[in-house]
Amino acid sequence: MTSAREHSATLAPQQRLDKWLWFARIVKSRTLAAQLVQDGKVRINRAKVAKPAQAVRPNDVLTIVIRGSVHVLRVVAPGARRGPPAEARLLYELLSPPIGAGREGRDLAEPAPSAGRAMACPQRRRDRE
């Protein structure tokens, strides 16, 4: 005999919200994902979420506020692991347009471009050139 928990899991694949946010590379760690949810910055299908353990399923619409920018995503699939950005992009569909000049053409899963490491001494920079 199967329990109610096993039966509901077979109907629709689901995953913890904090784990999904981490697998989809929306945040850098599960701790940050849990904090984002607890701070009230995440909604599932327009409803505020208070617990990081809230289940997320395919076709759920997530509204996430990150650094003052609002992102709307549709969950395509639960994640199996935290893979490379190309794999993470397969977990969601971005419904909101890219915000800001620096975000044009980039998904949330792609790392932000960096200027490289700052050098401590300008003389070293001249020596390298």
HELIX and SHEET records of a PDB file:
HELIX    1   1 ALA A    4  LEU A   11  1                                   8    
HELIX    2   2 LEU A   17  PHE A   23  1                                   7    
HELIX    3   3 ARG A   30  GLN A   38  1                                   9    
HELIX    4   4 PRO A   85  ALA A   88  1                                   4    
HELIX    5   5 ARG A   89  LEU A   91  5                                   3    
HELIX    6   6 ALA A  101  ARG A  103  5                                   3    
HELIX    7   7 PRO A  122  ARG A  128  1                                   7    
SHEET    1   A 2 GLN A  15  ARG A  16  0                                        
SHEET    2   A 2 ALA A  55  VAL A  56 -1                                        
SHEET    1   B 5 ALA A  47  LYS A  48  0                                        
SHEET    2   B 5 VAL A  42  ILE A  44 -1                                        
SHEET    3   B 5 VAL A  61  ILE A  66 -1                                        
SHEET    4   B 5 SER A  69  VAL A  75 -1                                        
SHEET    5   B 5 TYR A  92  LEU A  94 -1                                        
END                                                                             
